[in-house]
Amino acid sequence: MRADLSGWTDVTVVPGVRPRMRTTLSEPPYRWVEEGTCGPFRARLELRFAELDDGQRCRVTADFRVRGLRVGGLVTWGSRSTVAADLRRAARLLSRP
């Protein structure tokens, strides 16, 4: 299924970094892809979900890439911990009763 929603402004853990994002692919409950821009950079985040044996939890795998200004690879590498922190924050928010 291809999704093309109007998008949102992502709130990251980095002050002042607010990329404009949109969903580009949604295959519930297996995969979610979002892409966006922030200044001269383009980013893509793909989340893959795999149900664990207990049926109550899932494992989420993330693939993140930044492109732009010939330093996209360096920005991707440097952003890994930030993206991981954003995903952990989202997981905490979603797991609250």
Secondary structure, 3 states (H helix, E strand, C coil): CCCCCCCEECCCCCCCCCCEEEEEEEECCCEEEEEEEECCEEEEEEEEEEECCCCCCEEEEEEEEEECCCCHHHHHHHHHHHHHHHHHHHHHHHHCC
